[in-house]
Amino acid sequence: MTRPTTRRTVLSAALAAAAGAGTAASAGPAAAAPARTSTTSSSPAAASLVDNRFWSTYTDWRCGSAAGTRAVAGPRPGLVIAAAVGSTEYTDPHTGTTTAWEYATWTSPTHRSGVPATEVIASWNALTPAGTWLQVELRGRYADGTDTPWYVMGRWAAGDADIRRTSVDDQTDGRSTVWTDTFSVDDAASGLRLVSYRLRLTLYRTPGTALTPTVHRIGAMASDVPDRFTVPPSTPGLSRELTVPRYSQNIHMGEYPEYDNGGEAWCSPTSSQMIIEYWGRRPTAEDLAWVKPGIADPQVCHAARHTYDHQYEGCGNWPFNAAYASTYQNMNAVVTRLGSLTDVERLVGAGIPVITSQSFLEEELTGAGYGTSGHLMTVIGFTPDGDVIANDPASPDNDAVRRVYRRSEWENIWLRTKRYDANGKVRSGTGGVCYIYWPTEPSPARYRVLRSLGLA
C-alpha cells in the first residue's frame, strides 16, 4: 500500500514534540527584500477556513521585488533570470557534491491572508532546463507582529542531474515548524496565527551561461481548519463521470525501489499521471528512454522518479507533484484545500477531476479493502445517489482502478483533521488537501469555477 507519512504533519496532533531544532539556512542570499502589501482579494471558497493566493500574471511578476530577475510577457507570463546578482556554492546533502551557481531572486508582495492561518502550503509551476534549479521560501508574520525566519519550502528541479530535489528538515523558530512541505503553527490551541506572508524565489543557473528557470506561477494556500473527528456530509448535487485513464500503482511493486521502495508507495505520482493524461499530455519516448523495456505503463515510473523528494524519501511531497504536472505543456497545477464534496462537484461538473489526500482504517471506507496512513486518489465523478466515483491507484490492476465509495464515508475521511489508528491512538487527517491541475487556457465555465475557488 502507500508509504506511512510519518514525517508529514497535517494538523496539530503531532506538533508539540517537534519544537527542537534550529532553522535551516537558505542555499543562497539571506537578506530579505523590501516588503510590499498585496491588495488582491483572497479566495471566497470555504471563506472561514482557506485562503488561496497565487502570482502568475505579467503584472504580478512586475509587482514583486526583483534582484536580477525580470518579468516576461506573452501568452503565459513568467519570471526569468535577467542578470545574476551573486554566486554561491551548494553542497547537495544527498550526493555530497559541491557545485557553484549564479542566482537571482524575486520576492512577492506581502499577502495578508483572509484567514489567520495555522498552516500554509506553497506550490509553484516552473520549467528548469538542465543546468538550472530553484528554491522557494516563505516568511510569515504572526498576529503579535513578529516574523518567522525565512523557511525553505522546497529546493526543486524537474530533473535530477543537477541537484536532488528536496524538502528541508529541522526548520523551526519554537513557534512554528516546516514539516516536509507544510508550514504549521506548533500549538494551534494557543491562538497563535499567521496573518500574512511573503514568498521568495531564488533562481539558480550554471555560472557564465545564459540559462534560466522560468517560473509561471507561485503561491500558497493558508488555512485554519479546526480539529474535528467527523464532518457532516454535504448534500449530493451532481451526477457525472469523467473519462480518466486508469493506472494501478500496485502493478509496479518492486520496480525502481530507489524511489520509495517501488510502486506500492506511488499513489501520488500515479494519480498525478492519470490527470496529466486526462488533459492530453504525456511524456515522450525520449523522456521514457531510461525505463527498463517491458515495464507496463512506464510513464508511472517516470512520474515517481520526477516527484521523488530525497529528504522525505518518498513521492508524496504535495507541491512536488503539482510542480511535476506543470512541466507538461501549458499546464497549471496547485495544492489547496476544499471545503466539501460540493466544491469537488463544481469542479467535476466543469470537467476538472480532483486528486485528494486521505487516511483511514479499512472498516472506515467500505469496499476499499485496505487501510492507510496516507493515500492519494482521484475523484472523477459522482453516481446519481451522490456517491464518489474514484480512480484508486491502490488496486490490483488497471481494470480495477475505478471504484465507487459511499459519499458520507469518503467525505469524512478526507475532510477530518483527527482520526484514530488501529491501536486507538489519535492521528492527524489532511483536512481536505487536494491537487488541482488544469490547462492554461480553460473554457469560460472552467475558469468561473476555478476563479470562484481562488485558483485562477
C-alpha positions as CSV (number, residue, x, y, z in Angstrom):
1,M,0.0,0.0,0.0
2,T,1.0,3.6,0.5
3,R,4.0,4.6,2.5
4,P,3.2,5.8,6.0
5,T,3.5,9.6,6.2
6,T,5.5,9.5,9.4
7,R,7.4,12.7,8.7
8,R,4.5,14.8,7.5
9,T,2.2,16.6,9.9
10,V,-1.2,17.8,8.6
11,L,-2.7,19.1,11.7
12,S,-1.9,19.8,15.3
13,A,-1.8,16.3,16.8
14,A,1.9,15.7,16.3
15,L,3.2,19.2,16.5
16,A,4.1,19.8,20.2
17,A,7.0,17.4,20.2
18,A,8.7,19.0,17.3
19,A,9.9,22.3,18.6
20,G,13.6,21.4,18.9
21,A,16.0,22.1,16.1
22,G,17.2,25.4,14.6
23,T,16.2,26.9,11.3
24,A,17.9,25.7,8.2
25,A,19.9,28.2,6.2
26,S,19.0,29.2,2.7
27,A,21.1,28.0,-0.2
28,G,21.7,31.5,-1.3
29,P,21.0,35.1,-0.3
30,A,19.9,35.6,3.3
31,A,18.7,39.2,3.1
32,A,15.0,39.9,2.8
33,A,13.7,42.0,0.0
34,P,11.6,45.1,1.0
35,A,8.1,44.2,2.0
36,R,5.1,45.3,-0.1
37,T,1.5,44.7,0.6
38,S,-0.8,42.8,-1.8
39,T,-4.3,44.2,-2.2
40,T,-5.6,41.2,-4.2
41,S,-8.7,39.7,-2.7
42,S,-8.5,36.2,-1.3
43,S,-10.5,33.1,-2.1
44,P,-14.1,33.1,-1.3
45,A,-14.0,29.3,-1.2
46,A,-14.5,27.9,2.3
47,A,-14.2,31.5,3.3
48,S,-13.7,30.9,7.0
49,L,-11.1,28.2,6.6
50,V,-9.0,28.6,3.5
51,D,-7.2,31.5,1.6
52,N,-5.6,31.0,-1.8
53,R,-3.2,33.5,-3.3
54,F,-1.2,32.8,-6.5
55,W,1.1,35.1,-8.6
56,S,1.1,34.3,-12.3
57,T,0.4,37.4,-14.5
58,Y,2.8,39.8,-16.0
59,T,1.6,42.4,-13.6
60,D,2.1,40.0,-10.7
61,W,5.7,39.4,-11.6
62,R,6.4,43.2,-12.0
63,C,4.9,43.9,-8.6
64,G,7.3,41.8,-6.7
65,S,10.7,42.9,-5.5
66,A,13.3,41.7,-8.1
67,A,17.0,41.3,-7.7
68,G,18.4,40.1,-11.1
69,T,15.1,38.7,-12.3
70,R,12.7,40.1,-14.9
71,A,9.1,39.5,-15.9
72,V,8.4,38.0,-19.3
73,A,5.2,38.8,-21.1
74,G,3.4,36.6,-23.6
75,P,0.6,34.0,-23.7
76,R,2.0,32.5,-20.5
77,P,3.9,35.2,-18.5
78,G,6.8,34.2,-16.3
79,L,9.8,35.1,-14.3
80,V,13.4,34.5,-15.5
81,I,17.0,35.5,-14.7
82,A,18.0,38.8,-16.3
83,A,21.4,39.1,-14.8
84,A,22.8,37.1,-11.8
85,V,23.3,39.2,-8.7
86,G,25.6,36.8,-6.9
87,S,27.1,33.4,-6.8
88,T,27.2,30.7,-4.2
89,E,28.2,27.1,-3.6
90,Y,25.6,24.5,-2.8
91,T,26.6,21.1,-1.3
92,D,23.9,18.7,-2.2
93,P,23.1,16.8,1.1
94,H,22.0,13.7,-0.9
95,T,25.1,13.4,-3.1
96,G,27.8,15.3,-1.2
97,T,28.7,17.2,-4.4
98,T,29.5,20.9,-4.1
99,T,28.7,23.0,-7.1
100,A,29.0,26.7,-7.9
101,W,25.8,28.5,-9.0
102,E,24.8,32.0,-10.0
103,Y,21.5,33.3,-8.7
104,A,18.8,36.0,-8.9
105,T,15.8,36.5,-6.7
106,W,12.2,37.6,-6.7
107,T,10.1,38.3,-3.5
108,S,6.4,38.6,-3.6
109,P,4.4,41.4,-2.1
110,T,3.2,40.8,1.4
111,H,-0.1,38.9,1.2
112,R,-2.4,39.5,4.1
113,S,-4.4,36.2,4.4
114,G,-8.1,36.4,4.6
115,V,-7.7,33.5,7.1
116,P,-5.4,33.9,10.1
117,A,-3.7,30.6,9.5
118,T,-2.3,27.6,11.3
119,E,-0.9,26.1,8.1
120,V,0.5,27.3,4.8
121,I,1.4,25.1,1.8
122,A,3.2,26.7,-1.1
123,S,3.1,25.4,-4.7
124,W,4.7,26.5,-7.9
125,N,4.8,25.9,-11.7
126,A,8.1,26.2,-13.4
127,L,10.5,24.9,-16.1
128,T,14.1,24.2,-15.1
129,P,16.3,23.3,-18.1
130,A,19.4,21.3,-17.4
131,G,21.9,23.5,-15.5
132,T,19.2,25.3,-13.5
133,W,17.1,24.9,-10.4
134,L,15.1,26.9,-7.9
135,Q,14.4,27.4,-4.3
136,V,11.1,28.5,-2.7
137,E,11.0,30.2,0.7
138,L,8.2,31.6,2.9
139,R,8.4,34.2,5.7
140,G,5.3,34.9,7.7
141,R,4.1,37.4,10.2
142,Y,2.3,36.3,13.4
143,A,-0.7,38.2,14.8
144,D,1.6,39.7,17.5
145,G,3.7,41.5,14.8
146,T,6.7,39.2,15.0
147,D,8.1,37.4,11.9
148,T,9.1,33.8,11.2
149,P,12.5,33.1,9.7
150,W,12.8,32.5,6.0
151,Y,11.7,28.9,5.8
152,V,12.7,26.8,2.8
153,M,9.6,25.2,1.3
154,G,11.5,23.3,-1.4
155,R,14.6,23.0,-3.5
156,W,13.4,21.8,-6.8
157,A,14.4,20.9,-10.3
158,A,12.3,19.0,-12.9
159,G,15.2,16.5,-13.4
160,D,17.7,15.0,-11.0
161,A,21.0,15.5,-12.8
162,D,22.0,18.9,-11.3
163,I,20.6,18.6,-7.7
164,R,18.4,16.2,-5.9
165,R,15.0,17.8,-5.4
166,T,14.4,18.0,-1.7
167,S,12.5,19.3,1.2
168,V,14.4,20.6,4.3
169,D,14.0,19.2,7.7
170,D,14.7,20.8,11.1
171,Q,13.3,24.2,10.4
172,T,11.6,25.8,13.4
173,D,11.6,29.0,15.5
174,G,10.0,27.4,18.5
175,R,6.5,28.6,17.5
176,S,6.1,27.1,14.0
177,T,7.7,24.3,12.1
178,V,8.0,23.2,8.5
179,W,7.0,19.6,8.1
180,T,8.3,18.4,4.7
181,D,6.0,20.7,2.5
182,T,3.8,22.3,5.2
183,F,4.3,25.3,7.4
184,S,2.5,24.7,10.6
185,V,1.9,26.6,13.9
186,D,3.2,24.3,16.7
187,D,0.3,24.9,19.1
188,A,-2.9,25.9,17.3
189,A,-4.8,25.8,20.6
190,S,-2.7,28.7,21.9
191,G,-4.4,31.0,19.4
192,L,-1.2,31.9,17.6
193,R,-1.9,32.5,13.9
194,L,0.0,33.6,10.8
195,V,-1.7,36.7,9.4
196,S,0.5,37.5,6.4
197,Y,3.4,36.1,4.4
198,R,5.8,36.7,1.6
199,L,7.3,34.1,-0.8
200,R,10.8,34.3,-2.1
201,L,12.1,32.6,-5.3
202,T,15.8,32.1,-5.8
203,L,16.6,31.1,-9.4
204,Y,19.9,29.3,-10.0
205,R,22.0,28.6,-13.1
206,T,25.4,27.3,-14.1
207,P,27.8,30.3,-13.9
208,G,28.7,32.0,-17.1
209,T,25.7,30.8,-19.0
210,A,22.5,32.4,-20.2
211,L,20.4,29.5,-18.8
212,T,17.4,30.3,-16.7
213,P,14.5,28.6,-15.0
214,T,11.1,30.1,-16.0
215,V,8.5,30.3,-13.2
216,H,5.0,30.7,-14.4
217,R,3.1,30.5,-11.1
218,I,3.8,30.6,-7.4
219,G,1.5,31.0,-4.4
220,A,0.2,29.4,-1.3
221,M,-2.8,28.0,0.4
222,A,-3.2,29.3,4.0
223,S,-5.8,27.7,6.2
224,D,-7.2,27.3,9.7
225,V,-9.1,24.1,9.7
226,P,-10.4,23.2,13.2
227,D,-9.7,19.9,14.9
228,R,-12.5,17.5,14.1
229,F,-13.0,13.8,14.0
230,T,-16.2,13.9,12.0
231,V,-17.6,16.2,9.3
232,P,-21.3,16.5,8.4
233,P,-21.9,15.1,4.9
234,S,-22.8,17.5,2.1
235,T,-26.0,17.2,0.0
236,P,-25.5,15.4,-3.4
237,G,-25.9,17.8,-6.3
238,L,-24.2,16.2,-9.4
239,S,-24.3,13.0,-11.4
240,R,-21.4,12.9,-13.8
241,E,-18.4,10.8,-14.6
242,L,-15.2,12.0,-16.4
243,T,-13.3,9.6,-18.6
244,V,-9.9,9.5,-16.9
245,P,-7.1,7.0,-17.7
246,R,-6.8,4.2,-15.1
247,Y,-3.4,3.3,-13.7
248,S,-2.6,0.9,-10.8
249,Q,0.4,1.6,-8.6
250,N,0.4,-2.0,-7.4
251,I,1.4,-3.4,-10.7
252,H,4.7,-1.6,-10.2
253,M,5.6,-3.3,-6.9
254,G,9.3,-4.0,-6.8
255,E,10.1,-1.7,-9.7
256,Y,12.7,1.1,-9.0
257,P,12.9,0.6,-5.3
258,E,15.2,3.6,-5.0
259,Y,12.1,5.7,-5.4
260,D,10.3,5.0,-2.1
261,N,10.6,1.2,-2.3
262,G,8.8,0.9,-5.6
263,G,5.2,1.1,-6.9
264,E,3.4,0.1,-3.7
265,A,4.1,3.6,-2.4
266,W,3.4,5.5,-5.7
267,C,-0.2,6.6,-5.1
268,S,0.6,10.3,-5.6
269,P,2.6,10.2,-8.8
270,T,0.2,7.5,-10.2
271,S,-2.7,9.8,-9.5
272,S,-0.9,12.8,-11.0
273,Q,-0.1,10.8,-14.2
274,M,-3.8,9.9,-14.6
275,I,-4.8,13.5,-14.6
276,I,-1.9,14.7,-16.7
277,E,-3.0,12.2,-19.4
278,Y,-6.7,13.2,-19.0
279,W,-5.6,16.6,-20.2
280,G,-3.9,15.1,-23.2
281,R,-0.3,15.4,-22.0
282,R,2.2,12.6,-21.6
283,P,6.0,12.0,-21.5
284,T,7.7,11.5,-24.8
285,A,9.6,8.3,-25.9
286,E,12.8,10.2,-25.2
287,D,11.6,11.1,-21.7
288,L,10.9,7.4,-21.1
289,A,14.1,6.0,-22.6
290,W,15.6,5.4,-19.1
291,V,12.8,3.0,-18.1
292,K,13.6,-0.7,-18.5
293,P,12.0,-2.3,-21.6
294,G,8.9,-4.4,-21.0
295,I,7.6,-2.4,-17.9
296,A,3.9,-1.7,-18.2
297,D,2.9,1.9,-18.0
298,P,6.4,3.3,-17.9
299,Q,5.1,6.8,-17.5
300,V,4.1,5.9,-13.9
301,C,7.8,5.1,-13.2
302,H,8.7,8.4,-14.8
303,A,6.2,10.3,-12.6
304,A,7.6,8.6,-9.5
305,R,11.2,9.5,-10.3
306,H,10.3,13.1,-11.1
307,T,8.2,13.7,-7.9
308,Y,10.6,11.9,-5.5
309,D,11.7,14.0,-2.5
310,H,15.2,12.8,-1.5
311,Q,14.8,14.1,2.1
312,Y,11.3,12.9,2.7
313,E,12.3,9.7,0.9
314,G,9.0,9.4,-0.9
315,C,6.9,10.5,-3.8
316,G,4.2,12.1,-1.7
317,N,5.5,15.7,-1.4
318,W,2.4,17.6,-2.4
319,P,4.0,20.6,-4.1
320,F,6.5,18.4,-5.9
321,N,3.6,16.6,-7.6
322,A,2.0,19.8,-8.7
323,A,5.3,21.1,-10.0
324,Y,5.8,17.9,-12.0
325,A,2.3,18.3,-13.6
326,S,3.2,21.8,-14.6
327,T,6.2,20.7,-16.6
328,Y,3.9,19.5,-19.3
329,Q,2.9,22.0,-22.0
330,N,0.6,24.7,-20.8
331,M,-0.5,23.1,-17.5
332,N,-1.4,24.8,-14.3
333,A,-1.2,22.9,-11.0
334,V,-1.8,23.9,-7.4
335,V,-2.1,22.4,-3.9
336,T,-5.1,23.6,-1.9
337,R,-7.9,22.6,0.4
338,L,-11.5,22.4,-0.4
339,G,-14.4,22.8,2.0
340,S,-16.7,19.9,1.0
341,L,-17.6,17.5,-1.8
342,T,-19.8,20.3,-3.1
343,D,-16.7,22.1,-4.2
344,V,-15.5,18.9,-5.9
345,E,-18.8,18.5,-7.6
346,R,-18.4,22.0,-9.1
347,L,-15.0,21.2,-10.4
348,V,-16.1,17.8,-11.8
349,G,-19.1,19.4,-13.3
350,A,-16.8,21.7,-15.2
351,G,-14.7,18.7,-16.4
352,I,-11.9,19.1,-13.8
353,P,-11.0,15.9,-11.8
354,V,-9.5,16.4,-8.3
355,I,-6.7,14.4,-6.6
356,T,-7.5,14.1,-2.9
357,S,-5.4,13.1,0.1
358,Q,-6.9,11.0,2.9
359,S,-6.1,8.3,5.6
360,F,-8.4,5.7,7.1
361,L,-8.8,2.3,8.6
362,E,-10.1,-0.5,6.3
363,E,-13.5,-0.5,8.0
364,E,-13.9,3.2,7.6
365,L,-14.2,3.1,3.7
366,T,-16.5,0.3,2.5
367,G,-15.1,-1.5,-0.5
368,A,-11.5,-0.2,-0.3
369,G,-10.1,-3.5,1.1
370,Y,-7.2,-1.8,2.9
371,G,-6.3,0.9,5.4
372,T,-3.7,3.6,5.1
373,S,-1.9,6.3,7.0
374,G,-1.8,8.4,3.8
375,H,-3.1,7.9,0.3
376,L,-3.9,9.9,-2.8
377,M,-6.7,9.0,-5.2
378,T,-8.6,10.9,-7.9
379,V,-12.3,11.9,-7.9
380,I,-13.6,11.5,-11.4
381,G,-17.4,11.7,-10.8
382,F,-20.5,11.1,-8.8
383,T,-23.3,8.5,-9.0
384,P,-26.9,9.5,-9.2
385,D,-27.1,8.9,-5.4
386,G,-24.1,11.2,-4.9
387,D,-21.6,8.5,-4.1
388,V,-18.0,9.2,-5.1
389,I,-16.5,7.6,-8.3
390,A,-12.8,7.5,-7.7
391,N,-9.8,6.2,-9.7
392,D,-8.0,4.5,-6.8
393,P,-4.4,3.6,-7.7
394,A,-4.3,1.1,-4.8
395,S,-5.9,-1.5,-7.0
396,P,-4.5,-4.9,-8.2
397,D,-4.6,-3.9,-11.9
398,N,-5.7,-1.1,-14.2
399,D,-9.1,-2.5,-14.8
400,A,-9.9,-2.5,-11.0
401,V,-8.9,1.2,-10.5
402,R,-12.4,2.6,-10.9
403,R,-14.2,2.4,-7.6
404,V,-17.4,3.7,-6.1
405,Y,-17.2,4.8,-2.4
406,R,-20.0,5.9,-0.1
407,R,-20.3,9.6,0.0
408,S,-20.6,10.1,3.7
409,E,-17.6,7.8,4.5
410,W,-15.4,9.3,1.8
411,E,-16.1,12.9,2.6
412,N,-15.4,12.3,6.3
413,I,-12.1,10.6,5.9
414,W,-11.0,13.4,3.5
415,L,-12.1,16.4,5.5
416,R,-11.4,15.4,9.1
417,T,-8.3,16.6,10.8
418,K,-8.2,13.9,13.6
419,R,-8.7,10.2,13.5
420,Y,-8.0,7.0,15.5
421,D,-5.5,4.5,14.2
422,A,-5.8,0.7,14.6
423,N,-4.3,1.0,18.1
424,G,-6.8,3.6,19.2
425,K,-4.2,6.4,19.2
426,V,-5.1,9.9,17.8
427,R,-3.5,10.7,14.5
428,S,-3.9,13.6,12.1
429,G,-6.0,13.8,8.9
430,T,-5.5,16.1,5.9
431,G,-8.4,18.4,6.3
432,G,-9.4,18.5,2.7
433,V,-6.0,18.7,0.9
434,C,-6.1,18.2,-2.8
435,Y,-4.2,18.7,-6.1
436,I,-6.0,20.5,-8.9
437,Y,-4.5,20.5,-12.5
438,W,-5.9,22.3,-15.5
439,P,-4.8,23.8,-18.9
440,T,-3.6,27.4,-19.0
441,E,-6.5,28.3,-21.3
442,P,-9.6,26.8,-19.6
443,S,-13.0,27.1,-21.0
444,P,-15.1,30.0,-19.6
445,A,-17.1,27.6,-17.5
446,R,-13.9,26.1,-16.0
447,Y,-12.4,29.5,-15.4
448,R,-15.5,30.6,-13.5
449,V,-15.3,27.7,-11.2
450,L,-11.6,28.0,-10.6
451,R,-11.9,31.7,-10.1
452,S,-14.6,31.2,-7.5
453,L,-12.2,28.9,-5.6
454,G,-9.4,31.5,-5.7
455,L,-7.3,29.4,-8.1
456,A,-7.4,31.3,-11.4
